Amino acid sequence: MNVKRTTKRTPKSDVPYDPKRKAATLKYWKGATAHRGVAELRAKRGRPAKPPEERKEQIALRVDKDVLEWYRHQGTGWQTRMNAVLKAFRDAAS
């Protein structure tokens, strides 16, 4: 005999007020913190923005393959180290 398996209905969540009565709903939520949208509730992610004079600029730069491999082989932070070398060269040339 084939019996069709079905799941039982999920009971509605228990709320401490009658959701059909507007007055009861408003009374319950009266003490809640008001907000003006989801963006306000989202946690800020990432690092804080730097001032414009400290921001970096993205460019396309052609570098010899062996030089690039050498920097990448050094591991995380290779771009920062490459930038430091360029700054040191700039400062030495001044």
KOLMAR-408673 format. One record per residue: x, y, z of N, C-alpha, C in turn. Coordinates in steps of 0.1 Angstrom, whole numbers, padded with zeros to 4 digits, always signed. Example, Ala and Ser with C-alpha at 12.3 -4.5 7.8 and 13.67 -1.06 7.14 Angstrom:
+0132-0057+0078+0123-0045+0078+0132-0033+0078;+0128-0022+0071+0137-0011+0071+0129+0000+0079;
***
This chain:
+0008-0012+0000+0000+0000+0000+0009+0012+0000;+0006+0021-0010+0014+0033-0011+0008+0044-0002;+0015+0050+0007+0010+0061+0015+0019+0073+0012;+0011+0083+0008+0018+0096+0005+0023+0102+0018;+0036+0105+0018+0042+0112+0029+0041+0127+0028;+0036+0133+0038+0035+0147+0038+0040+0152+0052;+0045+0164+0052+0049+0170+0064+0037+0176+0071;+0037+0177+0084+0027+0183+0091+0028+0198+0089;+0017+0205+0090+0017+0220+0089+0025+0225+0101;+0033+0235+0097+0041+0242+0107+0032+0251+0115;+0032+0250+0128+0024+0259+0135+0028+0274+0134;+0019+0283+0134+0022+0297+0133+0030+0301+0146;+0039+0310+0144+0047+0314+0155+0039+0320+0166;+0043+0318+0178+0035+0323+0189+0040+0337+0192;+0030+0346+0191+0033+0360+0194+0026+0364+0206;+0031+0373+0214+0025+0377+0227+0013+0387+0225;+0008+0388+0213-0003+0397+0211-0012+0391+0199;-0023+0396+0198-0032+0392+0187-0029+0400+0174;-0023+0394+0164-0019+0402+0153-0031+0407+0145;-0042+0402+0147-0054+0407+0140-0060+0420+0146;-0055+0423+0158-0060+0435+0165-0049+0446+0164;-0052+0456+0157-0042+0467+0155-0038+0473+0168;-0047+0476+0177-0044+0482+0190-0034+0473+0198;-0036+0460+0198-0027+0451+0205-0013+0451+0199;-0013+0451+0186+0000+0451+0179+0008+0464+0182;+0001+0476+0181+0008+0488+0184+0012+0489+0198;+0004+0484+0207+0008+0484+0222+0020+0476+0224;+0021+0465+0217+0033+0456+0219+0046+0463+0214;+0045+0468+0202+0056+0474+0195+0059+0489+0199;+0052+0494+0209+0054+0508+0213+0068+0510+0218;+0073+0501+0225+0087+0503+0231+0098+0499+0222;+0095+0496+0210+0106+0491+0200+0114+0503+0195;+0126+0501+0191+0134+0512+0186+0131+0514+0171;+0127+0526+0168+0124+0530+0154+0136+0531+0146;+0135+0528+0133+0146+0530+0124+0140+0534+0110;+0149+0539+0102+0144+0544+0089+0147+0535+0077;+0151+0523+0079+0154+0514+0068+0164+0504+0072;+0166+0494+0063+0175+0483+0065+0190+0488+0065;+0193+0498+0056+0207+0503+0055+0212+0508+0069;+0203+0514+0076+0207+0519+0090+0210+0508+0099;+0204+0496+0097+0207+0485+0106+0219+0477+0103;+0223+0478+0090+0235+0470+0086+0248+0475+0092;+0256+0466+0097+0268+0469+0102+0278+0474+0091;+0285+0484+0094+0295+0489+0084+0306+0479+0083;+0310+0475+0071+0320+0465+0069+0332+0471+0063;+0343+0465+0065+0356+0469+0059+0362+0481+0067;+0372+0486+0061+0380+0496+0068+0373+0510+0066;+0375+0519+0075+0369+0532+0073+0376+0539+0061;+0369+0548+0054+0374+0555+0042+0385+0564+0046;+0395+0565+0038+0407+0574+0041+0403+0588+0035;+0410+0598+0040+0408+0611+0034+0413+0611+0019;+0408+0620+0011+0411+0620-0004+0426+0620-0006;+0434+0628+0002+0448+0629-0001+0456+0616+0003;+0450+0607+0010+0457+0595+0014+0452+0583+0005;+0442+0585-0003+0437+0573-0011+0447+0570-0022;+0446+0557-0026+0455+0552-0037+0447+0553-0050;+0454+0553-0061+0448+0554-0074+0451+0541-0081;+0441+0535-0087+0443+0523-0095+0447+0526-0109;+0458+0519-0114+0463+0522-0127+0466+0508-0134;+0469+0509-0146+0474+0497-0154+0489+0499-0155;+0497+0490-0151+0511+0492-0151+0517+0479-0157;+0526+0480-0167+0532+0469-0173+0546+0467-0166;+0548+0455-0161+0560+0451-0154+0565+0438-0159;+0578+0437-0160+0584+0424-0165+0579+0412-0157;+0577+0401-0163+0571+0390-0157+0579+0384-0145;+0592+0384-0147+0601+0379-0136+0601+0388-0124;+0599+0401-0126+0599+0411-0115+0586+0408-0107;+0575+0407-0115+0562+0405-0108+0561+0392-0101;+0566+0381-0107+0567+0368-0100+0575+0369-0087;+0586+0377-0087+0594+0378-0075+0587+0385-0064;+0580+0396-0067+0572+0403-0057+0561+0394-0052;+0553+0387-0061+0542+0378-0056+0547+0367-0048;+0559+0362-0051+0565+0350-0044+0567+0354-0029;+0569+0367-0027+0572+0372-0013+0559+0370-0004;+0548+0369-0010+0536+0366-0002+0527+0379-0001;+0518+0377+0009+0508+0388+0011+0515+0401+0014;+0509+0412+0008+0515+0425+0010+0525+0429-0001;+0526+0421-0012+0536+0424-0022+0533+0437-0029;+0521+0441-0031+0518+0454-0037+0522+0465-0028;+0520+0464-0015+0524+0474-0006+0540+0476-0006;+0547+0465-0007+0561+0465-0007+0566+0471-0020;+0559+0468-0031+0563+0474-0044+0561+0489-0044;+0550+0493-0038+0547+0508-0036+0558+0514-0028;+0563+0508-0017+0573+0513-0009+0586+0515-0016;+0590+0505-0025+0602+0506-0033+0601+0518-0043;+0589+0520-0049+0587+0531-0058+0588+0544-0050;+0583+0545-0038+0584+0557-0030+0598+0560-0027;+0606+0550-0023+0620+0552-0019+0628+0557-0031;+0625+0551-0043+0632+0556-0055+0629+0571-0058;+0616+0574-0056+0612+0588-0058+0619+0597-0049;+0620+0593-0036+0626+0602-0026+0641+0603-0028;+0647+0592-0033+0662+0592-0035+0665+0601-0047;+0656+0602-0057+0659+0610-0069+0656+0625-0066;+0650+0628-0055+0647+0643-0053+0659+0650-0048;
***
